[in-house]
Amino acid sequence: MNVLIMGKGKSGLSAGRLLEKNGYSVFYYDDREKSEIPENVNLVVKSPGIPQSHPLVKYFRERDIEIVGEVEIASKYTKGKIVGITGTNGKSTTTALVYHALKKLWKGKVFIGGNFGIPVSDFAPETDKNSVSVIELSSYQIEDLKDFKCNVSVILNITPDHLNRYKTFREYAQTKLKLLKHTEQNVILNADDQLLKDFLEEKDILTFSMENPADAFFDGEKIVVKDFSLPVSSLPVRGYHNIQNFMAALLILQSLNINLRDAVSALQDFKGLEHRLEFVKIVNGITFINDSKSTNVDSLKKALLSFDKVILIAGGKDKGIDFNPIKNLIKKRVKKAFFIGEMGKKLEKLFSDVTETEFKVTLKEAIFSAYDAAESGDTVLFSPGCSSFDMFKNFEERGKIFKQIVEELK
């Protein structure tokens, strides 16, 4: 059987290796190399970064050739339980929380991957009937699911994102919601999310809420799950959004029959993720926070809710998202803002009537200017709210450069 791998990135190469080991004839196509298309293609494995509108995708679809993603292929070789986690924001942290606890508590092999940066194809052959695979799923990956099934799934939230790829927010949301059809047992949903409320009465739905009673809820001081409660002050990570992530993680672990007290104990040494509200350094009383993983308005909003007296650095590639909903929050929390990248001048103009704003050509200029503008007790928050691809290879590179420059400050 001839398989064409579209995209020679990490996930494509991993899927290719897995299929070759299982007797398939594998060919690769990449736009950057102008690869030739082999004859008699029976199956196409598409990189998540390649949109459905790609001419070659349309070509194969018109010829009724099956097109799937790397996660779909890998799931055919994945044994044991699968946890699928998606959401516009928080999915990486929640995935990491669940994996961190299971590594200590699960009596079997535990794997982590998907959009987390590790292709599922890398570890699928190592799974067995007693293992658990915790898989972070982006909307791009969910698009290409067909027969994939997970035992437990979570949708943390759905807010505007990737509108440079999807025609409307509705199309993006429907892609996220598709995960519900690929769940065999427990579905966990954010009861505060307007788009998810229509599904809350369905069978086997567990909920978490910051506002109302739910299977896991926040009472203003504690997370409450049935007869178990946990003071928020004892969480190993800070931030309003991490209360939600923690509630979702506890419900996942409970669904896997993990004792909640054991779970909380196992999570006490969780350090959070690099580039997600990551403490970098205090310089002359000024705190520097790296939130480079913030690539949309909602993640920027949640970062701002975590700090007072903020000097903000934001901006990046334009994804077609409306920033107007956070103007009042900017007014309340941000003393001064510095904007960079493709969206920089647009954001500078948008927020100029609610706070002092400046456009800077480079990240280094923005950091040094933010330092000069800040006073002892302020927080310089680097939370771009945009993707990185106008100036950097990815958000990881962007965050590492931010930290390197901060280290230069005296």
N, C-alpha and C positions, 0 to 999 in steps of 0.2 A: 504494500500500500504506500503510495506516494504522499508525503505530507510537506506542505510549504509553510515554513515559519516566516511570518511577516514581522520584521524587526529583529535586529541582531543585538538587542540590549540584554540585560541580565536575565529577564524572564524568558525571552525567546531562546537564548542559548541553553538555558536550563531545561526547557521543555524539549528542545531538540535532543539533548543528551539522553533524557529519559525515554523518548520514543525510539531512538536508535538502539538502546539497550533492550527494547522490547520488540525488535525486529522490523521496525518501519524504515522506509527509505526517506531520508530527511533532506530537504533543500531549503535554502535561506534566501529571502528577499529583503533588501534594505534600500530605501529611497536614496540614501547618501551614496550608495555604491552603484546605483543603476543596474541592479542584478537582473539576470535573465530569468524568465518564468519557465519552469519545466513543463513539459507536456504531461497529460494524464494526471493532474492533481486530484487526489481523492478527498483531501482534508486540508483546511487552512487553520493554522494557529496564529491568531492576531495579537500583537503587542497591545497592551491597554492604552498606550499613547497614540495609537492609530485610530482616527475617528471612523464612524460608520460611513461617512461621506467620501472616504478615500476612493479614487477611481478603481483601484484594484479590488477593493472590497465589493464595490458595486458589480464589477466584472464577474467575480465568483458567485455572488448572490444570484445574478441573472441566470447563471448556469446551474443553479441548485446544488452548488458544492458547499458542504457544511463548513461553517466558520465558527470557531470557538476561541476561548482564551486559555492562557497557561494554567489558571486555577482549575478550569473545567477539565483539562487533560490530566493534570496532576491528581485531581480528586478520584479519578478512576483507579488510581494505584494507592490511594490513601486508606488505610484501615483504622479501626478504632473510632473514637468520638471526634467530632469536629465542632468547634465553636466559631461562628461567623460574626464579626463585629464591624458595623459600619456607622456612618454619621458624618455630617459635614465637619464637625469638630469633636475632638476628644477620643477618636477611635484608636490612635496610637498609644495614648496613655492608658486607656482601658485595657487594650490588648496586653500591654506590658504588665499592668497590675495583675491580671488574671494569670499570665504566664509565671510571674514572680511567685505567686502563691502556690500554683500547681507544682512548680519545680520542687518545692519543699514538702508538699502534702499528698500529691498524687502517687499511687502505688503502680507506677508504670512509666513509660517514656512520655515526655512532654516536648512538643515542638511549637515554634512560633514562626509566622511568615505571612506571605501575601504582600499587601501594600506596605507592610512593616519594613520591607527591604530584603527579605529572604524569599526567593521563589519557592512555592510549595513543591515544585518538582525536585528541588534539592534534597528534601527529606522524605518525600512520599514513600520511596522504597524501604525506608527504615521503620515505618510505622507498623504496628501490629494491633491485634484485637483489643489490647489493654492500654493503648496509647491515647493521648489527647493532642489534637492539633488546634492551636489558637490562631485563627486567620483573620487578619485585618483586611477588609474589602473596600476598595474605592468604588465610586460609581462606574468608572471605566471598566473595572473588573466584573462588576455585577452585570453590565451590559451583555457580556459574552457568556454568561452562565446558561446551561441547558439542562443537564441531568444532575448537576451538583446538589448535594443535600448536606445540611448541617444538623446536628442534634439540638444545638442551642444557638439562637441568633439574637442580636441586639441592634436596634436602631436608636442611636443616642439623640439625634436631632436632625432636622432638615432645614437648612437656611440657604439663601442664595449663594451659589458658587458655580464656577466653571461655565458661566454664561457665554464665554467665548467658544464653547464647544456645543452646548445645548441651545436649541432655538428659544426655549422659554424656561422659566423656573419650574413650571409644571412638568415639563419633559424630564428635567433633572430629578425632581422629586419622585416621579414615577419610576425612574431607574433605581433609586434607592429602595423604594417600596417593593420592588421585584424580589428582594431577598426573602420576604415573607413566604413566597411560594416555594422557596428552596429550604424550608425549615421543617423538620420532622417532629420535633417535640416542643420545647419551650421557646416562645418568642418573648423578648423583653423590650418594652417600649417606654419612652419618655412621655409620661401622661401630661406634661405641660406643653408639649409641642402640638400646635393647632393641626398640623397635617396628619398627626398620628392618632388624634382623638377618635376618629371614626372606626378605628380598629380595636379599641379597648374592650369592647364587649365580646370579642371573639374568644373561642375556647383556647385554653392554655396560654393566655396572655398574662405576663407579669409586668407590673408597672413600677416606675420610680417617679418621685415628684419633689420639687422644691416648695410647692405651694399647698398641696392637699394630701390627705391620707392616701396611701398607696401601699403596695407590697414592700416598698422601701421609700421612706419619706424623711424630709428634713423638718424638724420642729422648731427651728430657730437656733438651737444649740447642739442638737444631737441628730445623728442618723438613726432611724428606728426601722428595724426589720423584725416584724412579729414581736416576740418578747425580748429581743436583743436590741441594745442601744449602744451607740458609740459617740462620745463627744467629738465634735468637729475639731476642737483644739488639739486632739491627739492624732489627727491625720498626718501622715508622713509628707504630704505635699500640700501646698497652700493654694488658695484661689477658689472663687465661687464655682467655677466650672468643674474643679476637681472633686467637689462634693457630689456632683452628678455622676462623674466618672466612677467614684468610689461606690456609690449606690448601685450602679449598673454592674460593677465588678462583683460586688457581694451577691447580687442576684444570680449572676452566672455561676459563681462558685457554689451557691446553695443548690442550683439546678443540677450540679454535678455531685451532689450529696457531700459537699465539704462542710464541716462544722464551722459556723461563722466565727466563733471565738478563736478557733485555730487559724482561720483565714486572716483575721485582723492581726493576730500575733505574727504570722508569717510575713505580713506586709509592712511591719513597723520599720524595717530597714530599706524600704523602697526609696530610691533617691530621685525619682522623676526622670524625665527624658531630657537629653541634650536638646537645646534649641526650643524648649517649651517652658516659658517662664523660668529660665535657668539663671540662677544667681551667678554673676560673674565676679564682681569686685566692688569694694567700697573705696572711693578715692576722695579724701578730704570731706568725708561725711555724705558723699553723693553715691547712691546705690545704682549699679548698672545691671540691667536685666536683659538677657538675650531671649527673645521670643520669635526667632527667625521662622519658626514653623507656622507662624500666623500668616496665612495666605488668603484670608477672606475677611469680610467685615465683621462677621459674628465672632471670629477668634480674636480680632482686635478689640471688640466690645468687651469680651470676657477678660482680656488682659487689663483693660482700663478699670474694670470693676474690682480688680485685685489690688490697686494701688491708689494712694492719694498724692497730690503735689507732683504731678508727672511732667517731665520734659520728654516729649514724644519724638521718636524718629520712625517714619513710616513711608510707604510708597514702593513701587515696583511696577511690574507689567500689568497693563490694563486687562482685566478679565470681564469687563462689561457689567460690573456690580455697582449698585447705587450706595454711596456712602452717606447720604442725607440722614438715614435713621439714627446715626450716632452723633449728630451735631450737638444735641443737648448734653450728651455725656462728655464730649470733648470740651464743651464750655465749662462743665462742672469740675473736671478732673485735670485738664491739661493747661499748664501755665504758659507753655510755648511749644510749638511743633515745628519740626524740620522735615521736609519732604524730599524724596529722591526718586530717580527713575522715571519711567515712561508716564506714570500717573502723577509725578511730583508737582508739576505746575498746576494741574487740574485740582489736586487736593489743597495746594496752597491757597488757591482762589476760593475754593468751596468753604474752607474753615476760617478764612480771614476775618469774618464778621463775628466769630465766637471766641477766638484766641489769637495770640500773636503767631504769625507763621512766616517761614522762610523756605525757599527752594535751594537745595544744594546739589551740585553736580555729582559729587562722589560721596560714598558712605563715610570716608575718613573726614571730609569737611563737615558732614553732619554731626559726627561724634564729637569732634573738637569744639564745634559751635555749641552743641548741647551742653558740654562740660562747662564752657564759659558762661552759659546762660543759667546754669543750675546753682542752687545754694545748698548748704549743708542741710540734710533732711529730705532733699528732693530725690526722686527716682528718675533716672534716664532709662526709658523703656523703649527698646527696639522691637517693635511689633508691627511689621510692614503692612499687614492686611492685604497684601498683593503677592502674586507669585514672583519668583526670583529671576525668570528667564530673560529679562531685558538686560541684566547686568551681571548675572552669576550663572553658574552651571546648574545649581539647585539650591534649596534652602539650607542644606547642610554647609555648603561652601560659604554661603552668605553669612551664616551664623558664626562659623569659624573665623572668618575675616573680621567680623564685628568684635569677637573676643580678642583677637590678636591686636587690633587697634586700641582697644580699651587698656590692654596691658602696657601700651606705650605712654599712657597718661601718668603724669607725676603730680 
